[in-house]
Amino acid sequence: MQELLDVKQAARTTWQTGDYDAMMRQEHLYGVGQRLVRRLGVAPGDRVLDVCCGTGNAAIPAAAAGAQVTGLDLAPAMLDVAARRAADAGTSVEWVEGDLEELPFDDGSFDVVLSTFGAMFAPRHEVAADEMARVLRPGGRLGDCSWTPEGAIGDFFRTVGAYLPPLPAIVDPPPLWGDEEHVSELFEGTGIALEFDREAWDIGHPSTDAAVDCYTTTFGPVVEARMLAEEAGSLPRLREDMRALFARHDREDGERVVFPAEYLVTTGRKQP
Ligand SMILES: C[S@@+](CC[C@H](N)C(=O)[O-])C[C@H]1O[C@@H](n2cnc3c(N)ncnc32)[C@H](O)[C@@H]1O
C-alpha cells in the first residue's frame, strides 16, 4: 500500500534528522537499554534481536553481556551511528536495515526479542507485535520499554504534535504501547504471558531553555516541528509551550530542569 510506504519513508527521514545520539548522551538514556538487558537476564549464548534499535541502546549492552546480537532498524543513518558506538564499546553486533512489520528472519530465530522506545513507533501495532512474537522461539523472552501516555514524554509528544501534521489514520498512536491494556490486546493469542512494570528515567538539562535548544536541534520529530513552526511564524509559541511543558514536570531542583520520564516495561515468556 503506497500510503504505508510513504509513512515509512517519512519515518526514516524523521529519525535521521538532527543528532539522536547527542540527545541520548545528554539525557544518559542509554542506561535504559542496559537496565532492560539486565532485567531480561541476557547471557552468553543468547540470540538477541533488538527491533527499532536506533543507535543501539539495547543491542550494545546485550552484546557486551556476551549474547549474539542482531539490531534492526528502518533508518540506515541510525545504524551507522550504532555501528560506531558498538566498535567503540568493543562489541560485535549484526546491523540489519529492515522493517519491524516485515522481519527478515525465520520463525523462532531468537531467544530474546526486545525494544527500547522503538516498537512503539512502528505504524501498525498489531503487525509489529505479531512479528516480534513470530521470531521468538518457544520459551524465549520478550522485553519492551515504551513511554506512557500519562508520563512526561506522553505530554511531550502531545505538546510537540500540535505543531506537526496529524498522524495518518493507518498509524496507531505511539504512546499506546505504554498502556498495559493495549499491549495485552496486542499480544493476545501469541502464546506470550506478559508482565508489566512502570519505571522512570530522570531526564536532566541545565535549564528549560537548554532543554528546548537540545530537542529542537537534535531530536528528529522536534527538529521537524521547529522547521514547520519557523515557516508558519509560530516558533516563539512552540518554544514557550515546550518551556511550560518542562516546567510542569520539573522537580524544581535549583536551576537545572530534571523531570522523571515514565515508561512501561513489558516482559514476557513464550510458551515452550
Ligand atoms: C525513538 S527511536 C528509538 C531507538 C532506540 N531503540 C533507542 O532506544 O534509542 C525509534 C527508532 O525506531 C525506528 N523505526 C521506526 N519505525 C520502524 C519500523 N517500522 N521498523 C524498524 N524500525 C523502525 C526508527 O528508525 C528509530 O531508529
PDBQT file of the ligand as one rigid body, heavy atoms in Angstrom, charges set to zero:
ROOT
HETATM    1  C1  LIG A 301      12.945   6.733  19.388  1.00  0.00    +0.000 C 
HETATM    2  S1  LIG A 301      13.978   5.809  18.309  1.00  0.00    +0.000 S 
HETATM    3  C2  LIG A 301      14.494   4.514  19.443  1.00  0.00    +0.000 C 
HETATM    4  C3  LIG A 301      15.835   3.946  19.093  1.00  0.00    +0.000 C 
HETATM    5  C4  LIG A 301      16.461   3.014  20.131  1.00  0.00    +0.000 C 
HETATM    6  N1  LIG A 301      15.728   1.799  20.278  1.00  0.00    +0.000 N 
HETATM    7  C5  LIG A 301      16.643   3.704  21.455  1.00  0.00    +0.000 C 
HETATM    8  O1  LIG A 301      16.208   3.190  22.494  1.00  0.00    +0.000 OA
HETATM    9  O2  LIG A 301      17.271   4.762  21.477  1.00  0.00    +0.000 OA
HETATM   10  C6  LIG A 301      12.832   4.973  17.264  1.00  0.00    +0.000 C 
HETATM   11  C7  LIG A 301      13.508   4.092  16.226  1.00  0.00    +0.000 C 
HETATM   12  O3  LIG A 301      12.519   3.281  15.580  1.00  0.00    +0.000 OA
HETATM   13  C8  LIG A 301      12.884   3.127  14.231  1.00  0.00    +0.000 C 
HETATM   14  N2  LIG A 301      11.705   2.689  13.474  1.00  0.00    +0.000 N 
HETATM   15  C9  LIG A 301      10.532   3.350  13.313  1.00  0.00    +0.000 A 
HETATM   16  N3  LIG A 301       9.673   2.596  12.595  1.00  0.00    +0.000 NA
HETATM   17  C10 LIG A 301      10.311   1.432  12.317  1.00  0.00    +0.000 A 
HETATM   18  C11 LIG A 301       9.947   0.246  11.624  1.00  0.00    +0.000 A 
HETATM   19  N4  LIG A 301       8.742   0.110  11.060  1.00  0.00    +0.000 N 
HETATM   20  N5  LIG A 301      10.841  -0.756  11.531  1.00  0.00    +0.000 NA
HETATM   21  C12 LIG A 301      12.087  -0.627  12.084  1.00  0.00    +0.000 A 
HETATM   22  N6  LIG A 301      12.488   0.467  12.740  1.00  0.00    +0.000 NA
HETATM   23  C13 LIG A 301      11.613   1.485  12.872  1.00  0.00    +0.000 A 
HETATM   24  C14 LIG A 301      13.394   4.497  13.846  1.00  0.00    +0.000 C 
HETATM   25  O4  LIG A 301      14.171   4.491  12.668  1.00  0.00    +0.000 OA
HETATM   26  C15 LIG A 301      14.172   4.883  15.097  1.00  0.00    +0.000 C 
HETATM   27  O5  LIG A 301      15.530   4.499  14.999  1.00  0.00    +0.000 OA
ENDROOT
TORSDOF 0
